């Protein structure tokens, strides 16, 4: 596994076309094998909206720069504020060569 860099920005969290709320995100990307990229990190949004998003399937993060990232919550880490959660990104990531450190 090789570290590729960080992907950060803002966007909108959605579920099946329903807008849940605005999000700030920061994900670390890794190349697990040639052509395969995985990422995980943190999202921050209003606590009520974040609570509403937990337990939903088919979540996507539509970034302000035009990407659509498929995400799933991997849980809230103890000690994290109520407006933050850890997520895994499983689709829509940039290609390995597009990451910057």
Secondary structure as the mmCIF struct_conf table of DSSP 4:
data_model
#
loop_
_struct_conf.conf_type_id
_struct_conf.id
_struct_conf.beg_label_comp_id
_struct_conf.beg_label_asym_id
_struct_conf.beg_label_seq_id
_struct_conf.end_label_comp_id
_struct_conf.end_label_asym_id
_struct_conf.end_label_seq_id
STRN STRN1 UNK A 2 UNK A 15
TURN_TY1_P TURN_TY1_P1 UNK A 16 UNK A 17
STRN STRN2 UNK A 18 UNK A 33
TURN_TY1_P TURN_TY1_P2 UNK A 34 UNK A 35
STRN STRN3 UNK A 36 UNK A 44
HELX_RH_AL_P HELX_RH_AL_P1 UNK A 47 UNK A 53
TURN_TY1_P TURN_TY1_P3 UNK A 54 UNK A 55
BEND BEND1 UNK A 57 UNK A 58
STRN STRN4 UNK A 59 UNK A 63
TURN_TY1_P TURN_TY1_P4 UNK A 64 UNK A 65
BEND BEND2 UNK A 66 UNK A 66
STRN STRN5 UNK A 68 UNK A 75
HELX_LH_PP_P HELX_LH_PP_P1 UNK A 76 UNK A 77
TURN_TY1_P TURN_TY1_P5 UNK A 78 UNK A 79
TURN_TY1_P TURN_TY1_P6 UNK A 82 UNK A 83
STRN STRN6 UNK A 84 UNK A 91
BEND BEND3 UNK A 92 UNK A 92
HELX_LH_PP_P HELX_LH_PP_P2 UNK A 93 UNK A 95
HELX_RH_3T_P HELX_RH_3T_P1 UNK A 96 UNK A 98
#
